[in-house]
Amino acid sequence: MRKYLVIYEKGPDGYSAYVPDLPGCTSAGRDKKEVEKNIIEAIKLHIEVMMEEGLEVPDGSSESEMLVLS
């Protein structure tokens, strides 16, 4: 099982998502539920293409933390 950090961003026209450990792996959707479904498909396809091209598929190593500034 592989685990990857996914960053979600809300924009004026919907949501986008990207995976820091898989450069170029992005997706978008009208709402968070749609973009989540789309990014899962994008990750699977991204990994499949990397494997077909003989590239090493990186393990997830990115971390996140919410900071509150006062």
mmCIF file as Biopython writes it, N, C-alpha, C and O atoms, coordinates in Angstrom:
data_model
#
loop_
_atom_site.group_PDB
_atom_site.id
_atom_site.type_symbol
_atom_site.label_atom_id
_atom_site.label_alt_id
_atom_site.label_comp_id
_atom_site.label_asym_id
_atom_site.label_entity_id
_atom_site.label_seq_id
_atom_site.pdbx_PDB_ins_code
_atom_site.Cartn_x
_atom_site.Cartn_y
_atom_site.Cartn_z
_atom_site.occupancy
_atom_site.B_iso_or_equiv
_atom_site.auth_seq_id
_atom_site.auth_asym_id
_atom_site.pdbx_PDB_model_num
ATOM 1   N N  . MET A ? 1  ? 0.831   -1.174 0.000   1.0 0.0 1  A 1 
ATOM 2   C CA . MET A ? 1  ? 0.000   0.000  0.000   1.0 0.0 1  A 1 
ATOM 3   C C  . MET A ? 1  ? 0.884   1.249  0.000   1.0 0.0 1  A 1 
ATOM 4   O O  . MET A ? 1  ? 1.850   1.343  0.756   1.0 0.0 1  A 1 
ATOM 5   N N  . ARG A ? 2  ? 0.539   2.184  -0.845  1.0 0.0 2  A 1 
ATOM 6   C CA . ARG A ? 2  ? 1.271   3.451  -0.899  1.0 0.0 2  A 1 
ATOM 7   C C  . ARG A ? 2  ? 0.398   4.549  -0.300  1.0 0.0 2  A 1 
ATOM 8   O O  . ARG A ? 2  ? -0.823  4.536  -0.448  1.0 0.0 2  A 1 
ATOM 9   N N  . LYS A ? 3  ? 1.039   5.498  0.379   1.0 0.0 3  A 1 
ATOM 10  C CA . LYS A ? 3  ? 0.325   6.627  0.954   1.0 0.0 3  A 1 
ATOM 11  C C  . LYS A ? 3  ? 0.972   7.916  0.447   1.0 0.0 3  A 1 
ATOM 12  O O  . LYS A ? 3  ? 2.194   8.065  0.479   1.0 0.0 3  A 1 
ATOM 13  N N  . TYR A ? 4  ? 0.138   8.840  -0.020  1.0 0.0 4  A 1 
ATOM 14  C CA . TYR A ? 4  ? 0.630   10.120 -0.522  1.0 0.0 4  A 1 
ATOM 15  C C  . TYR A ? 4  ? -0.168  11.267 0.075   1.0 0.0 4  A 1 
ATOM 16  O O  . TYR A ? 4  ? -1.382  11.171 0.256   1.0 0.0 4  A 1 
ATOM 17  N N  . LEU A ? 5  ? 0.522   12.338 0.372   1.0 0.0 5  A 1 
ATOM 18  C CA . LEU A ? 5  ? -0.130  13.561 0.810   1.0 0.0 5  A 1 
ATOM 19  C C  . LEU A ? 5  ? -0.789  14.209 -0.403  1.0 0.0 5  A 1 
ATOM 20  O O  . LEU A ? 5  ? -0.163  14.349 -1.453  1.0 0.0 5  A 1 
ATOM 21  N N  . VAL A ? 6  ? -2.044  14.601 -0.258  1.0 0.0 6  A 1 
ATOM 22  C CA . VAL A ? 6  ? -2.766  15.320 -1.307  1.0 0.0 6  A 1 
ATOM 23  C C  . VAL A ? 6  ? -3.114  16.700 -0.760  1.0 0.0 6  A 1 
ATOM 24  O O  . VAL A ? 6  ? -3.675  16.824 0.329   1.0 0.0 6  A 1 
ATOM 25  N N  . ILE A ? 7  ? -2.779  17.724 -1.519  1.0 0.0 7  A 1 
ATOM 26  C CA . ILE A ? 7  ? -3.102  19.100 -1.147  1.0 0.0 7  A 1 
ATOM 27  C C  . ILE A ? 7  ? -4.322  19.532 -1.939  1.0 0.0 7  A 1 
ATOM 28  O O  . ILE A ? 7  ? -4.336  19.462 -3.168  1.0 0.0 7  A 1 
ATOM 29  N N  . TYR A ? 8  ? -5.348  19.979 -1.223  1.0 0.0 8  A 1 
ATOM 30  C CA . TYR A ? 8  ? -6.574  20.473 -1.853  1.0 0.0 8  A 1 
ATOM 31  C C  . TYR A ? 8  ? -6.597  21.992 -1.736  1.0 0.0 8  A 1 
ATOM 32  O O  . TYR A ? 8  ? -6.251  22.553 -0.697  1.0 0.0 8  A 1 
ATOM 33  N N  . GLU A ? 9  ? -7.010  22.646 -2.817  1.0 0.0 9  A 1 
ATOM 34  C CA . GLU A ? 9  ? -7.139  24.102 -2.811  1.0 0.0 9  A 1 
ATOM 35  C C  . GLU A ? 9  ? -8.499  24.487 -3.377  1.0 0.0 9  A 1 
ATOM 36  O O  . GLU A ? 9  ? -8.910  23.988 -4.424  1.0 0.0 9  A 1 
ATOM 37  N N  . LYS A ? 10 ? -9.188  25.374 -2.680  1.0 0.0 10 A 1 
ATOM 38  C CA . LYS A ? 10 ? -10.483 25.860 -3.149  1.0 0.0 10 A 1 
ATOM 39  C C  . LYS A ? 10 ? -10.247 27.131 -3.950  1.0 0.0 10 A 1 
ATOM 40  O O  . LYS A ? 10 ? -9.587  28.060 -3.484  1.0 0.0 10 A 1 
ATOM 41  N N  . GLY A ? 11 ? -10.787 27.158 -5.146  1.0 0.0 11 A 1 
ATOM 42  C CA . GLY A ? 11 ? -10.663 28.329 -5.998  1.0 0.0 11 A 1 
ATOM 43  C C  . GLY A ? 11 ? -12.032 28.890 -6.334  1.0 0.0 11 A 1 
ATOM 44  O O  . GLY A ? 11 ? -13.047 28.377 -5.863  1.0 0.0 11 A 1 
ATOM 45  N N  . PRO A ? 12 ? -12.069 29.930 -7.137  1.0 0.0 12 A 1 
ATOM 46  C CA . PRO A ? 12 ? -13.348 30.563 -7.464  1.0 0.0 12 A 1 
ATOM 47  C C  . PRO A ? 12 ? -14.285 29.668 -8.282  1.0 0.0 12 A 1 
ATOM 48  O O  . PRO A ? 12 ? -15.501 29.857 -8.253  1.0 0.0 12 A 1 
ATOM 49  N N  . ASP A ? 13 ? -13.733 28.706 -9.001  1.0 0.0 13 A 1 
ATOM 50  C CA . ASP A ? 13 ? -14.554 27.859 -9.870  1.0 0.0 13 A 1 
ATOM 51  C C  . ASP A ? 13 ? -14.623 26.406 -9.422  1.0 0.0 13 A 1 
ATOM 52  O O  . ASP A ? 13 ? -15.134 25.563 -10.159 1.0 0.0 13 A 1 
ATOM 53  N N  . GLY A ? 14 ? -14.122 26.094 -8.231  1.0 0.0 14 A 1 
ATOM 54  C CA . GLY A ? 14 ? -14.141 24.715 -7.768  1.0 0.0 14 A 1 
ATOM 55  C C  . GLY A ? 14 ? -12.905 24.402 -6.956  1.0 0.0 14 A 1 
ATOM 56  O O  . GLY A ? 14 ? -12.342 25.274 -6.293  1.0 0.0 14 A 1 
ATOM 57  N N  . TYR A ? 15 ? -12.488 23.152 -7.013  1.0 0.0 15 A 1 
ATOM 58  C CA . TYR A ? 15 ? -11.334 22.682 -6.247  1.0 0.0 15 A 1 
ATOM 59  C C  . TYR A ? 15 ? -10.256 22.134 -7.169  1.0 0.0 15 A 1 
ATOM 60  O O  . TYR A ? 15 ? -10.537 21.661 -8.270  1.0 0.0 15 A 1 
ATOM 61  N N  . SER A ? 16 ? -9.026  22.208 -6.699  1.0 0.0 16 A 1 
ATOM 62  C CA . SER A ? 16 ? -7.926  21.541 -7.379  1.0 0.0 16 A 1 
ATOM 63  C C  . SER A ? 16 ? -7.172  20.729 -6.338  1.0 0.0 16 A 1 
ATOM 64  O O  . SER A ? 16 ? -7.316  20.948 -5.135  1.0 0.0 16 A 1 
ATOM 65  N N  . ALA A ? 17 ? -6.370  19.792 -6.815  1.0 0.0 17 A 1 
ATOM 66  C CA . ALA A ? 17 ? -5.589  18.952 -5.915  1.0 0.0 17 A 1 
ATOM 67  C C  . ALA A ? 17 ? -4.283  18.589 -6.595  1.0 0.0 17 A 1 
ATOM 68  O O  . ALA A ? 17 ? -4.217  18.466 -7.818  1.0 0.0 17 A 1 
ATOM 69  N N  . TYR A ? 18 ? -3.244  18.418 -5.785  1.0 0.0 18 A 1 
ATOM 70  C CA . TYR A ? 18 ? -1.967  17.951 -6.321  1.0 0.0 18 A 1 
ATOM 71  C C  . TYR A ? 18 ? -1.254  17.111 -5.284  1.0 0.0 18 A 1 
ATOM 72  O O  . TYR A ? 18 ? -1.562  17.164 -4.093  1.0 0.0 18 A 1 
ATOM 73  N N  . VAL A ? 19 ? -0.286  16.326 -5.764  1.0 0.0 19 A 1 
ATOM 74  C CA . VAL A ? 19 ? 0.457   15.393 -4.919  1.0 0.0 19 A 1 
ATOM 75  C C  . VAL A ? 19 ? 1.929   15.807 -4.955  1.0 0.0 19 A 1 
ATOM 76  O O  . VAL A ? 19 ? 2.603   15.588 -5.962  1.0 0.0 19 A 1 
ATOM 77  N N  . PRO A ? 20 ? 2.438   16.403 -3.873  1.0 0.0 20 A 1 
ATOM 78  C CA . PRO A ? 20 ? 3.826   16.889 -3.881  1.0 0.0 20 A 1 
ATOM 79  C C  . PRO A ? 20 ? 4.871   15.827 -4.228  1.0 0.0 20 A 1 
ATOM 80  O O  . PRO A ? 20 ? 5.891   16.145 -4.838  1.0 0.0 20 A 1 
ATOM 81  N N  . ASP A ? 21 ? 4.629   14.576 -3.848  1.0 0.0 21 A 1 
ATOM 82  C CA . ASP A ? 21 ? 5.614   13.516 -4.101  1.0 0.0 21 A 1 
ATOM 83  C C  . ASP A ? 21 ? 5.537   12.948 -5.517  1.0 0.0 21 A 1 
ATOM 84  O O  . ASP A ? 21 ? 6.378   12.139 -5.907  1.0 0.0 21 A 1 
ATOM 85  N N  . LEU A ? 22 ? 4.531   13.370 -6.287  1.0 0.0 22 A 1 
ATOM 86  C CA . LEU A ? 22 ? 4.384   12.930 -7.675  1.0 0.0 22 A 1 
ATOM 87  C C  . LEU A ? 22 ? 4.258   14.172 -8.551  1.0 0.0 22 A 1 
ATOM 88  O O  . LEU A ? 22 ? 3.153   14.523 -8.964  1.0 0.0 22 A 1 
ATOM 89  N N  . PRO A ? 23 ? 5.369   14.840 -8.841  1.0 0.0 23 A 1 
ATOM 90  C CA . PRO A ? 23 ? 5.314   16.074 -9.621  1.0 0.0 23 A 1 
ATOM 91  C C  . PRO A ? 23 ? 4.514   15.899 -10.916 1.0 0.0 23 A 1 
ATOM 92  O O  . PRO A ? 23 ? 4.707   14.942 -11.665 1.0 0.0 23 A 1 
ATOM 93  N N  . GLY A ? 24 ? 3.618   16.848 -11.149 1.0 0.0 24 A 1 
ATOM 94  C CA . GLY A ? 24 ? 2.781   16.798 -12.344 1.0 0.0 24 A 1 
ATOM 95  C C  . GLY A ? 24 ? 1.466   16.083 -12.132 1.0 0.0 24 A 1 
ATOM 96  O O  . GLY A ? 24 ? 0.617   16.089 -13.023 1.0 0.0 24 A 1 
ATOM 97  N N  . CYS A ? 25 ? 1.273   15.471 -10.984 1.0 0.0 25 A 1 
ATOM 98  C CA . CYS A ? 25 ? 0.030   14.750 -10.698 1.0 0.0 25 A 1 
ATOM 99  C C  . CYS A ? 25 ? -0.955  15.724 -10.074 1.0 0.0 25 A 1 
ATOM 100 O O  . CYS A ? 25 ? -0.854  16.058 -8.894  1.0 0.0 25 A 1 
ATOM 101 N N  . THR A ? 26 ? -1.906  16.176 -10.880 1.0 0.0 26 A 1 
ATOM 102 C CA . THR A ? 26 ? -2.888  17.163 -10.455 1.0 0.0 26 A 1 
ATOM 103 C C  . THR A ? 26 ? -4.275  16.766 -10.934 1.0 0.0 26 A 1 
ATOM 104 O O  . THR A ? 26 ? -4.428  15.895 -11.790 1.0 0.0 26 A 1 
ATOM 105 N N  . SER A ? 27 ? -5.275  17.414 -10.371 1.0 0.0 27 A 1 
ATOM 106 C CA . SER A ? 27 ? -6.638  17.199 -10.822 1.0 0.0 27 A 1 
ATOM 107 C C  . SER A ? 27 ? -7.491  18.370 -10.374 1.0 0.0 27 A 1 
ATOM 108 O O  . SER A ? 27 ? -7.049  19.217 -9.598  1.0 0.0 27 A 1 
ATOM 109 N N  . ALA A ? 28 ? -8.718  18.408 -10.872 1.0 0.0 28 A 1 
ATOM 110 C CA . ALA A ? 28 ? -9.649  19.474 -10.510 1.0 0.0 28 A 1 
ATOM 111 C C  . ALA A ? 28 ? -11.063 18.909 -10.496 1.0 0.0 28 A 1 
ATOM 112 O O  . ALA A ? 28 ? -11.325 17.834 -11.034 1.0 0.0 28 A 1 
ATOM 113 N N  . GLY A ? 29 ? -11.964 19.652 -9.874  1.0 0.0 29 A 1 
ATOM 114 C CA . GLY A ? 29 ? -13.362 19.248 -9.831  1.0 0.0 29 A 1 
ATOM 115 C C  . GLY A ? 29 ? -14.240 20.381 -9.341  1.0 0.0 29 A 1 
ATOM 116 O O  . GLY A ? 29 ? -13.758 21.373 -8.796  1.0 0.0 29 A 1 
ATOM 117 N N  . ARG A ? 30 ? -15.535 20.216 -9.545  1.0 0.0 30 A 1 
ATOM 118 C CA . ARG A ? 30 ? -16.496 21.243 -9.128  1.0 0.0 30 A 1 
ATOM 119 C C  . ARG A ? 30 ? -16.584 21.374 -7.616  1.0 0.0 30 A 1 
ATOM 120 O O  . ARG A ? 30 ? -16.784 22.470 -7.092  1.0 0.0 30 A 1 
ATOM 121 N N  . ASP A ? 31 ? -16.433 20.243 -6.909  1.0 0.0 31 A 1 
ATOM 122 C CA . ASP A ? 31 ? -16.497 20.258 -5.447  1.0 0.0 31 A 1 
ATOM 123 C C  . ASP A ? 31 ? -15.439 19.298 -4.907  1.0 0.0 31 A 1 
ATOM 124 O O  . ASP A ? 31 ? -14.785 18.588 -5.670  1.0 0.0 31 A 1 
ATOM 125 N N  . LYS A ? 32 ? -15.278 19.286 -3.584  1.0 0.0 32 A 1 
ATOM 126 C CA . LYS A ? 32 ? -14.210 18.478 -2.999  1.0 0.0 32 A 1 
ATOM 127 C C  . LYS A ? 32 ? -14.406 16.996 -3.253  1.0 0.0 32 A 1 
ATOM 128 O O  . LYS A ? 32 ? -13.438 16.271 -3.483  1.0 0.0 32 A 1 
ATOM 129 N N  . LYS A ? 33 ? -15.645 16.539 -3.214  1.0 0.0 33 A 1 
ATOM 130 C CA . LYS A ? 33 ? -15.913 15.119 -3.467  1.0 0.0 33 A 1 
ATOM 131 C C  . LYS A ? 33 ? -15.465 14.721 -4.875  1.0 0.0 33 A 1 
ATOM 132 O O  . LYS A ? 33 ? -14.860 13.667 -5.066  1.0 0.0 33 A 1 
ATOM 133 N N  . GLU A ? 34 ? -15.765 15.568 -5.851  1.0 0.0 34 A 1 
ATOM 134 C CA . GLU A ? 34 ? -15.369 15.267 -7.226  1.0 0.0 34 A 1 
ATOM 135 C C  . GLU A ? 34 ? -13.855 15.302 -7.402  1.0 0.0 34 A 1 
ATOM 136 O O  . GLU A ? 34 ? -13.286 14.425 -8.053  1.0 0.0 34 A 1 
ATOM 137 N N  . VAL A ? 35 ? -13.197 16.311 -6.824  1.0 0.0 35 A 1 
ATOM 138 C CA . VAL A ? 35 ? -11.744 16.398 -6.989  1.0 0.0 35 A 1 
ATOM 139 C C  . VAL A ? 35 ? -11.050 15.246 -6.264  1.0 0.0 35 A 1 
ATOM 140 O O  . VAL A ? 35 ? -10.003 14.779 -6.713  1.0 0.0 35 A 1 
ATOM 141 N N  . GLU A ? 36 ? -11.617 14.782 -5.153  1.0 0.0 36 A 1 
ATOM 142 C CA . GLU A ? 36 ? -11.025 13.635 -4.463  1.0 0.0 36 A 1 
ATOM 143 C C  . GLU A ? 36 ? -11.091 12.382 -5.336  1.0 0.0 36 A 1 
ATOM 144 O O  . GLU A ? 36 ? -10.115 11.638 -5.444  1.0 0.0 36 A 1 
ATOM 145 N N  . LYS A ? 37 ? -12.235 12.159 -5.950  1.0 0.0 37 A 1 
ATOM 146 C CA . LYS A ? 37 ? -12.384 11.021 -6.871  1.0 0.0 37 A 1 
ATOM 147 C C  . LYS A ? 37 ? -11.392 11.145 -8.027  1.0 0.0 37 A 1 
ATOM 148 O O  . LYS A ? 37 ? -10.739 10.173 -8.407  1.0 0.0 37 A 1 
ATOM 149 N N  . ASN A ? 38 ? -11.289 12.355 -8.579  1.0 0.0 38 A 1 
ATOM 150 C CA . ASN A ? 38 ? -10.409 12.585 -9.725  1.0 0.0 38 A 1 
ATOM 151 C C  . ASN A ? 38 ? -8.933  12.429 -9.371  1.0 0.0 38 A 1 
ATOM 152 O O  . ASN A ? 38 ? -8.170  11.882 -10.167 1.0 0.0 38 A 1 
ATOM 153 N N  . ILE A ? 39 ? -8.512  12.899 -8.188  1.0 0.0 39 A 1 
ATOM 154 C CA . ILE A ? 39 ? -7.089  12.805 -7.850  1.0 0.0 39 A 1 
ATOM 155 C C  . ILE A ? 39 ? -6.697  11.360 -7.586  1.0 0.0 39 A 1 
ATOM 156 O O  . ILE A ? 39 ? -5.560  10.977 -7.859  1.0 0.0 39 A 1 
ATOM 157 N N  . ILE A ? 40 ? -7.609  10.547 -7.062  1.0 0.0 40 A 1 
ATOM 158 C CA . ILE A ? 40 ? -7.305  9.123  -6.876  1.0 0.0 40 A 1 
ATOM 159 C C  . ILE A ? 40 ? -7.040  8.475  -8.236  1.0 0.0 40 A 1 
ATOM 160 O O  . ILE A ? 40 ? -6.082  7.717  -8.390  1.0 0.0 40 A 1 
ATOM 161 N N  . GLU A ? 41 ? -7.882  8.772  -9.210  1.0 0.0 41 A 1 
ATOM 162 C CA . GLU A ? 41 ? -7.668  8.252  -10.571 1.0 0.0 41 A 1 
ATOM 163 C C  . GLU A ? 41 ? -6.359  8.769  -11.140 1.0 0.0 41 A 1 
ATOM 164 O O  . GLU A ? 41 ? -5.618  8.020  -11.776 1.0 0.0 41 A 1 
ATOM 165 N N  . ALA A ? 42 ? -6.067  10.056 -10.914 1.0 0.0 42 A 1 
ATOM 166 C CA . ALA A ? 42 ? -4.835  10.651 -11.439 1.0 0.0 42 A 1 
ATOM 167 C C  . ALA A ? 42 ? -3.600  9.995  -10.833 1.0 0.0 42 A 1 
ATOM 168 O O  . ALA A ? 42 ? -2.621  9.749  -11.538 1.0 0.0 42 A 1 
ATOM 169 N N  . ILE A ? 43 ? -3.634  9.709  -9.530  1.0 0.0 43 A 1 
ATOM 170 C CA . ILE A ? 43 ? -2.497  9.065  -8.871  1.0 0.0 43 A 1 
ATOM 171 C C  . ILE A ? 43 ? -2.272  7.675  -9.465  1.0 0.0 43 A 1 
ATOM 172 O O  . ILE A ? 43 ? -1.141  7.310  -9.785  1.0 0.0 43 A 1 
ATOM 173 N N  . LYS A ? 44 ? -3.338  6.908  -9.610  1.0 0.0 44 A 1 
ATOM 174 C CA . LYS A ? 44 ? -3.206  5.553  -10.170 1.0 0.0 44 A 1 
ATOM 175 C C  . LYS A ? 44 ? -2.625  5.603  -11.579 1.0 0.0 44 A 1 
ATOM 176 O O  . LYS A ? 44 ? -1.735  4.821  -11.912 1.0 0.0 44 A 1 
ATOM 177 N N  . LEU A ? 45 ? -3.120  6.511  -12.400 1.0 0.0 45 A 1 
ATOM 178 C CA . LEU A ? 45 ? -2.623  6.631  -13.778 1.0 0.0 45 A 1 
ATOM 179 C C  . LEU A ? 45 ? -1.178  7.112  -13.788 1.0 0.0 45 A 1 
ATOM 180 O O  . LEU A ? 45 ? -0.362  6.604  -14.557 1.0 0.0 45 A 1 
ATOM 181 N N  . HIS A ? 46 ? -0.859  8.079  -12.949 1.0 0.0 46 A 1 
ATOM 182 C CA . HIS A ? 46 ? 0.499   8.615  -12.876 1.0 0.0 46 A 1 
ATOM 183 C C  . HIS A ? 46 ? 1.494   7.504  -12.541 1.0 0.0 46 A 1 
ATOM 184 O O  . HIS A ? 46 ? 2.544   7.389  -13.173 1.0 0.0 46 A 1 
ATOM 185 N N  . ILE A ? 47 ? 1.154   6.688  -11.542 1.0 0.0 47 A 1 
ATOM 186 C CA . ILE A ? 47 ? 2.030   5.583  -11.135 1.0 0.0 47 A 1 
ATOM 187 C C  . ILE A ? 47 ? 2.129   4.546  -12.253 1.0 0.0 47 A 1 
ATOM 188 O O  . ILE A ? 47 ? 3.211   4.029  -12.529 1.0 0.0 47 A 1 
ATOM 189 N N  . GLU A ? 48 ? 1.022   4.248  -12.883 1.0 0.0 48 A 1 
ATOM 190 C CA . GLU A ? 48 ? 1.020   3.274  -13.987 1.0 0.0 48 A 1 
ATOM 191 C C  . GLU A ? 48 ? 1.954   3.723  -15.108 1.0 0.0 48 A 1 
ATOM 192 O O  . GLU A ? 48 ? 2.732   2.923  -15.628 1.0 0.0 48 A 1 
ATOM 193 N N  . VAL A ? 49 ? 1.880   4.994  -15.478 1.0 0.0 49 A 1 
ATOM 194 C CA . VAL A ? 49 ? 2.734   5.521  -16.551 1.0 0.0 49 A 1 
ATOM 195 C C  . VAL A ? 49 ? 4.200   5.482  -16.129 1.0 0.0 49 A 1 
ATOM 196 O O  . VAL A ? 49 ? 5.065   5.112  -16.923 1.0 0.0 49 A 1 
ATOM 197 N N  . MET A ? 50 ? 4.479   5.861  -14.891 1.0 0.0 50 A 1 
ATOM 198 C CA . MET A ? 50 ? 5.871   5.814  -14.415 1.0 0.0 50 A 1 
ATOM 199 C C  . MET A ? 50 ? 6.425   4.399  -14.503 1.0 0.0 50 A 1 
ATOM 200 O O  . MET A ? 50 ? 7.561   4.200  -14.934 1.0 0.0 50 A 1 
ATOM 201 N N  . MET A ? 51 ? 5.627   3.417  -14.097 1.0 0.0 51 A 1 
ATOM 202 C CA . MET A ? 51 ? 6.080   2.031  -14.137 1.0 0.0 51 A 1 
ATOM 203 C C  . MET A ? 51 ? 6.297   1.572  -15.580 1.0 0.0 51 A 1 
ATOM 204 O O  . MET A ? 51 ? 7.276   0.883  -15.870 1.0 0.0 51 A 1 
ATOM 205 N N  . GLU A ? 52 ? 5.394   1.947  -16.481 1.0 0.0 52 A 1 
ATOM 206 C CA . GLU A ? 52 ? 5.539   1.581  -17.892 1.0 0.0 52 A 1 
ATOM 207 C C  . GLU A ? 52 ? 6.806   2.168  -18.489 1.0 0.0 52 A 1 
ATOM 208 O O  . GLU A ? 52 ? 7.421   1.560  -19.366 1.0 0.0 52 A 1 
ATOM 209 N N  . GLU A ? 53 ? 7.200   3.348  -18.020 1.0 0.0 53 A 1 
ATOM 210 C CA . GLU A ? 53 ? 8.400   4.016  -18.537 1.0 0.0 53 A 1 
ATOM 211 C C  . GLU A ? 53 ? 9.665   3.593  -17.798 1.0 0.0 53 A 1 
ATOM 212 O O  . GLU A ? 53 ? 10.754  4.090  -18.084 1.0 0.0 53 A 1 
ATOM 213 N N  . GLY A ? 54 ? 9.518   2.679  -16.854 1.0 0.0 54 A 1 
ATOM 214 C CA . GLY A ? 54 ? 10.670  2.180  -16.112 1.0 0.0 54 A 1 
ATOM 215 C C  . GLY A ? 54 ? 11.209  3.155  -15.086 1.0 0.0 54 A 1 
ATOM 216 O O  . GLY A ? 54 ? 12.359  3.042  -14.662 1.0 0.0 54 A 1 
ATOM 217 N N  . LEU A ? 55 ? 10.385  4.115  -14.682 1.0 0.0 55 A 1 
ATOM 218 C CA . LEU A ? 55 ? 10.816  5.094  -13.693 1.0 0.0 55 A 1 
ATOM 219 C C  . LEU A ? 55 ? 10.525  4.577  -12.286 1.0 0.0 55 A 1 
ATOM 220 O O  . LEU A ? 55 ? 9.575   3.824  -12.074 1.0 0.0 55 A 1 
ATOM 221 N N  . GLU A ? 56 ? 11.340  4.985  -11.348 1.0 0.0 56 A 1 
ATOM 222 C CA . GLU A ? 56 ? 11.134  4.594  -9.962  1.0 0.0 56 A 1 
ATOM 223 C C  . GLU A ? 56 ? 9.956   5.382  -9.399  1.0 0.0 56 A 1 
ATOM 224 O O  . GLU A ? 56 ? 9.920   6.608  -9.497  1.0 0.0 56 A 1 
ATOM 225 N N  . VAL A ? 57 ? 9.007   4.684  -8.817  1.0 0.0 57 A 1 
ATOM 226 C CA . VAL A ? 57 ? 7.853   5.333  -8.201  1.0 0.0 57 A 1 
ATOM 227 C C  . VAL A ? 57 ? 8.234   5.673  -6.762  1.0 0.0 57 A 1 
ATOM 228 O O  . VAL A ? 57 ? 8.521   4.780  -5.965  1.0 0.0 57 A 1 
ATOM 229 N N  . PRO A ? 58 ? 8.236   6.973  -6.431  1.0 0.0 58 A 1 
ATOM 230 C CA . PRO A ? 58 ? 8.664   7.350  -5.077  1.0 0.0 58 A 1 
ATOM 231 C C  . PRO A ? 58 ? 7.624   6.996  -4.021  1.0 0.0 58 A 1 
ATOM 232 O O  . PRO A ? 58 ? 6.421   6.985  -4.282  1.0 0.0 58 A 1 
ATOM 233 N N  . ASP A ? 59 ? 8.116   6.710  -2.836  1.0 0.0 59 A 1 
ATOM 234 C CA . ASP A ? 59 ? 7.228   6.560  -1.690  1.0 0.0 59 A 1 
ATOM 235 C C  . ASP A ? 59 ? 6.802   7.961  -1.256  1.0 0.0 59 A 1 
ATOM 236 O O  . ASP A ? 59 ? 7.501   8.942  -1.513  1.0 0.0 59 A 1 
ATOM 237 N N  . GLY A ? 60 ? 5.677   8.039  -0.613  1.0 0.0 60 A 1 
ATOM 238 C CA . GLY A ? 60 ? 5.243   9.317  -0.084  1.0 0.0 60 A 1 
ATOM 239 C C  . GLY A ? 60 ? 6.137   9.740  1.070   1.0 0.0 60 A 1 
ATOM 240 O O  . GLY A ? 60 ? 6.367   8.961  1.995   1.0 0.0 60 A 1 
ATOM 241 N N  . SER A ? 61 ? 6.639   10.960 1.023   1.0 0.0 61 A 1 
ATOM 242 C CA . SER A ? 61 ? 7.495   11.437 2.109   1.0 0.0 61 A 1 
ATOM 243 C C  . SER A ? 61 ? 7.100   12.833 2.574   1.0 0.0 61 A 1 
ATOM 244 O O  . SER A ? 61 ? 7.639   13.331 3.562   1.0 0.0 61 A 1 
ATOM 245 N N  . SER A ? 62 ? 6.174   13.463 1.880   1.0 0.0 62 A 1 
ATOM 246 C CA . SER A ? 62 ? 5.742   14.809 2.271   1.0 0.0 62 A 1 
ATOM 247 C C  . SER A ? 62 ? 4.904   14.746 3.536   1.0 0.0 62 A 1 
ATOM 248 O O  . SER A ? 62 ? 4.211   13.761 3.791   1.0 0.0 62 A 1 
ATOM 249 N N  . GLU A ? 63 ? 4.977   15.795 4.310   1.0 0.0 63 A 1 
ATOM 250 C CA . GLU A ? 63 ? 4.181   15.914 5.521   1.0 0.0 63 A 1 
ATOM 251 C C  . GLU A ? 63 ? 3.481   17.262 5.501   1.0 0.0 63 A 1 
ATOM 252 O O  . GLU A ? 63 ? 3.862   18.164 4.754   1.0 0.0 63 A 1 
ATOM 253 N N  . SER A ? 64 ? 2.461   17.387 6.323   1.0 0.0 64 A 1 
ATOM 254 C CA . SER A ? 64 ? 1.801   18.681 6.436   1.0 0.0 64 A 1 
ATOM 255 C C  . SER A ? 64 ? 1.451   18.947 7.889   1.0 0.0 64 A 1 
ATOM 256 O O  . SER A ? 64 ? 1.371   18.040 8.718   1.0 0.0 64 A 1 
ATOM 257 N N  . GLU A ? 65 ? 1.249   20.210 8.158   1.0 0.0 65 A 1 
ATOM 258 C CA . GLU A ? 65 ? 0.848   20.614 9.482   1.0 0.0 65 A 1 
ATOM 259 C C  . GLU A ? 65 ? 0.139   21.952 9.348   1.0 0.0 65 A 1 
ATOM 260 O O  . GLU A ? 65 ? 0.581   22.823 8.598   1.0 0.0 65 A 1 
ATOM 261 N N  . MET A ? 66 ? -0.939  22.113 10.063  1.0 0.0 66 A 1 
ATOM 262 C CA . MET A ? 66 ? -1.656  23.374 10.058  1.0 0.0 66 A 1 
ATOM 263 C C  . MET A ? 66 ? -1.068  24.256 11.157  1.0 0.0 66 A 1 
ATOM 264 O O  . MET A ? 66 ? -1.038  23.871 12.326  1.0 0.0 66 A 1 
ATOM 265 N N  . LEU A ? 67 ? -0.605  25.433 10.773  1.0 0.0 67 A 1 
ATOM 266 C CA . LEU A ? 67 ? -0.059  26.372 11.755  1.0 0.0 67 A 1 
ATOM 267 C C  . LEU A ? 67 ? -1.049  27.503 11.954  1.0 0.0 67 A 1 
ATOM 268 O O  . LEU A ? 67 ? -1.637  27.996 10.991  1.0 0.0 67 A 1 
ATOM 269 N N  . VAL A ? 68 ? -1.234  27.910 13.181  1.0 0.0 68 A 1 
ATOM 270 C CA . VAL A ? 68 ? -2.119  29.022 13.493  1.0 0.0 68 A 1 
ATOM 271 C C  . VAL A ? 68 ? -1.240  30.172 13.993  1.0 0.0 68 A 1 
ATOM 272 O O  . VAL A ? 68 ? -0.528  30.052 14.990  1.0 0.0 68 A 1 
ATOM 273 N N  . LEU A ? 69 ? -1.316  31.277 13.275  1.0 0.0 69 A 1 
ATOM 274 C CA . LEU A ? 69 ? -0.510  32.446 13.644  1.0 0.0 69 A 1 
ATOM 275 C C  . LEU A ? 69 ? -1.398  33.468 14.336  1.0 0.0 69 A 1 
ATOM 276 O O  . LEU A ? 69 ? -2.546  33.667 13.940  1.0 0.0 69 A 1 
ATOM 277 N N  . SER A ? 70 ? -0.880  34.102 15.348  1.0 0.0 70 A 1 
ATOM 278 C CA . SER A ? 70 ? -1.673  35.120 16.030  1.0 0.0 70 A 1 
ATOM 279 C C  . SER A ? 70 ? -1.065  36.490 15.849  1.0 0.0 70 A 1 
ATOM 280 O O  . SER A ? 70 ? -1.600  37.475 16.357  1.0 0.0 70 A 1 
#
